[in-house]
């Protein structure tokens, strides 16, 4: 059983105005994600959802000013980015970057080697990667293309889930993986996430604006994220309420309590 625990997390970013104070984004986030659980974090634009994912992953732009993040009791904030990955954390980015000159096949095997601590046997790796690509309906020729270069939005997101399936993390943070996907790509990507959860008993932290992906990836827990913190929690029925009524009730309550 793996546990990712976030306690009273506060995060800020530098102000574009160098003479001004840093901008506070996260304002006391408390969240626990365990093996086999799917948590959906839902909130409007600018509420800090992506900042939470970057803070967990160790993006240097985001400064943790107080609070803690632990993975099975180990201090995540004391780890470098690569140490966090080896410890079992994975981030599927909202906007995957292009890496010209590095083929997908080389990138994936290098990443697997770094996370697993040794290079997978080539014959076994080729079979493993080929099977994973087939499950996500990725053309094998993509293995020789540069990482994400010239990929459509849906192809980039499938590549993120391909990494998830091959790296087998303990906890997967999926930052708006559904954005930019058509119905078919959404189905394929969701099936990939569900396979990971079933095979690896991994914990999933799913960040999204919309409920459409939750029709494919069923969360046990739903958290409403407003103004840099979680303001409401519940089960799948909370997502249904958000789908029907939006975030108005929660944004009004947050404003009134500010």
N, C-alpha and C positions, 0 to 999 in steps of 0.2 A: 504494500500500500504506500503510495507516494502522496505527499501533501505539500501543496504550494500555499503558503500563508502570508497574507499582506496585512499589516497592522498600521493604522493611522498614518498612511503614506502621504507625504506632502512633497510636491515636485514643482520646480520653477524653471523658466527658460530666460535667457538673456533678453533684455529689452532692445529693440532696434535703435532706440535713442540711448546712446552710450552714457548719457548723463542721468538717465532715469533708473529707478529701481527695477530689478528683475520682475518678470511677470509670473505670478503664482497661477499654476494650472490645476494641479491636484491638491485637494484641501481636506485630507483626512479619509483616505480610502481604506476600508476594511473588507477583506474578501478571503475565503478559503476554498481552494479547488483540490479535490482528491481524485485518485485513480478511479476511472470508470464513470466519472461525473461529467455532464455537459452543462456549463453555465453560459447563458446568453446575457451579454451586457448591451443594453439598448439605450439610445439617447440621441438627442438632436445634434446637428453639426456644432462643433466648437465646445462641446461639453467636457472634453478631456479624455475620451475613450482611447484614442490612438496614443495619447501621451502615456496612459497607463501601460499599454503594450510596449512602448519604447523604453519606459523606465524598467520594466521587468527584464527586457532583453539587454539593457545596458547602453543605449544610444548616448553618445557623449554630449549631445546638445541639451539633454535633460538632466537637471541637477536635483538629486533627492536631498531635501533640507531637513527632513525628520521622518520618523517611522521606520519600518523594517519590512524586508521581503526575505522569507526563508523557504528552502526546499528541503524537506525532511530534516528540519532543524538546522541546516547549514545556512550561513549568511550569504545570500545571493549578492547583496550589494558589495561584498568584499571580493567578488569574483570578477575577472575580466570577461569580455564578451564571449571569447572562445571557451572559457571555463564554464560559463553558464550553459553553453550548448552541450559540452561534454557531460555536464551534470544531469542533462535531460530536459532542458528547456528549448522550445522551438517557436519561432515567430514566422508566420506566413504574412508577408507585408501587403498593405493595401495597394502600394504602388511598387511592384517588383522592378528592380533596376536592370538595365542592360549591361552586359559585360562583354564588349567586343573582343574577339580573339581568343576567347576561352570556350571550348565546346561544352555542350551540356553533359556529354559522357564523361569528360575529364573532370568537370566541376563536381558532378555527383559522386564519382569514385573518390575524389580528393576529400570531399566533405564526409563521406562515409568512413574513410580512413582516419580522419581527424577525430570523429566522434567515437568510433569503435576502438581506437587505439592501435589498430593494425590494418594493413591493406587487405581487403577481401580478395580471396583467390579469384584470379581473372575469369576462369571458366564459370565458376559459381556466380560471380558478379554479373557477367553478361546475361546469364539466364534470369537472375533476380531482377535486373533492370528491365529486361525485355518483358517479363511478366507484369511488372508494375506499370510500364508504359501501356501495355495492352489493356490493362484494367481501366486505365484512364482515357482510353481511346486516343492515345498520342501516337502519331506516325513514327515508326522507328528512325526515319531519316532525320528527325529533330535532334537525335543524339549527336549528330555531327555539326549542328548549327551552333553559332555563338549564343551564349546564355541570354535569352529573352530578346535578342536583337531581331527586330522586324516581326516579333510575335504580336498577335492580336491580344486584346485584354483577356479573353477567355483562355488563350494558349498560355499566357503568363500565369494565370491562376491555376491551371492544370499542372504546370511545372512546379508551383509551390506545393501542391498536394502530392506530387510525385516525390519531392524531397521528404515530405512528411512520412510517406509510406516506406521510403528506403532508410531514413535515419532513425525511425522508431523512437521518438522521444518519450519521456515520461509525461510531460505536460505540453500541450500544443495551444499556442495563442494564435487565433485566426483573426486578423484585423480586416474586417470588411471584405472577406473572401468572395462574397456574393456580388460586389459592385462590378458593373460592366459585363455581367454574364447573361447570355440569353438562356431560354428555358432548358435547352438540351445541355449546355455547359454547366448550368446550375445543378442539374440532376447528376451529371458525371462527377463533378467536384464533391457534391454532398455524399455520393456513394463512396468516394475515396476516404472522406473523413469518417464515415460510419465503419468502413473496413478497418481503418486504423484503430478506432475505439474498441471494436470487437476483438481484433487480433492481439493488440498490445495492452488492452485494458487501460488505455491512456486517459488522462483528464483533458478536457477541452474547454477553453475559454473563448467563446465565440462573440466577437464584437460586430454589431450590425446596426443599421438604421431601421431595417424593414423586417417584417415577419415572414417574408416569402421563403427564405432559406430554412426557417424553423418548421416548415411543412415537410422538409426532407431530413433535417437533423433535429431530432426532438430533444429539447433541453429539459433537465429535471428542475433547473433553477433559472429564474429570470431576474435580472437586476436593472433598475432604472437609474441611469447615470445623468445627473444634471449638475451643472456648475462645479465640476471637479470632484464630485463625490457620489456615492450611491445613496439615493433618497427613498427608494422603495425596493422591496424584494418579494418574490412569490414564486409560484409554479408556472406552468404553461398558460394558465388562465390569465396571468398578467400580460403576457404577450398578446393574447386575444383582445384584451382591453385596449392596449396601445394601438393595435391594428384598427379597432373600431373608433377610438376617440382621440388618438394622438397623444402628445405629451403635455397638453395644455394644463391639465389638472396638476401635474407635477411641477411644471415650470412656475405656475402661479403660487403653489405652496412654497417652493424654494425662494421665490422673490419676496413673499410675505415674511418668511423666516430669516431673511438676510439682514 
